[in-house]
């Protein structure tokens, strides 16, 4: 269970870390580095953004935007692959059950960066 939950392609973790580091650098460039609280803000903002990217992927993974894919596939003009939206949804559900949880690395990386920001905040108090 834990293997399926956390052990994914290292590429997704690397991408999440790169996005977070870029956001930390951008926040520090915008706010400056003369105050320690700016580091707290940078890590907290980067963590929150990457975490919410993961949550958006979670919503997409579990079918929040499937209606858009179905409607686009039904406008192609050729014969339909699926009879109706219910059949399309069941096919996607089967495919989803066999794939890995692609959103977990972004949620984990976002949570880690946010916790780093909170630790820095506690250290400043």
Residue pairs with C-beta under 8 A, 6 or more apart in sequence:
4 100
4 101
5 101
5 104
6 104
6 108
8 100
8 101
8 102
8 104
8 105
9 100
9 105
12 102
12 105
12 106
13 105
13 108
13 109
15 105
16 50
16 53
16 54
16 105
16 106
16 108
16 109
16 110
17 109
19 46
19 49
19 50
19 53
20 46
20 47
20 49
20 50
20 109
20 110
20 113
21 46
23 42
23 45
23 46
23 49
23 50
24 42
24 43
24 46
24 113
25 42
27 38
27 41
27 42
27 45
27 46
28 38
28 39
28 42
31 38
31 41
31 42
32 38
33 39
36 120
36 124
37 124
39 120
40 117
40 120
40 121
40 124
41 117
42 117
43 113
43 114
43 116
43 117
43 120
44 113
44 114
44 117
44 118
44 121
45 117
46 110
46 113
46 117
47 110
47 111
47 112
47 113
47 114
47 115
47 116
47 117
48 110
48 114
49 110
50 106
50 109
50 110
50 113
51 106
51 107
51 110
51 111
51 114
52 110
53 106
53 110
54 103
54 104
54 105
54 106
54 107
54 108
54 109
54 110
55 103
55 107
57 102
57 103
57 106
58 103
58 107
59 65
61 96
61 101
61 102
61 103
62 96
63 89
63 92
63 93
63 96
66 88
66 89
66 92
67 85
69 88
69 92
70 82
70 85
70 88
70 89
73 80
73 81
73 82
73 88
74 80
82 88
82 91
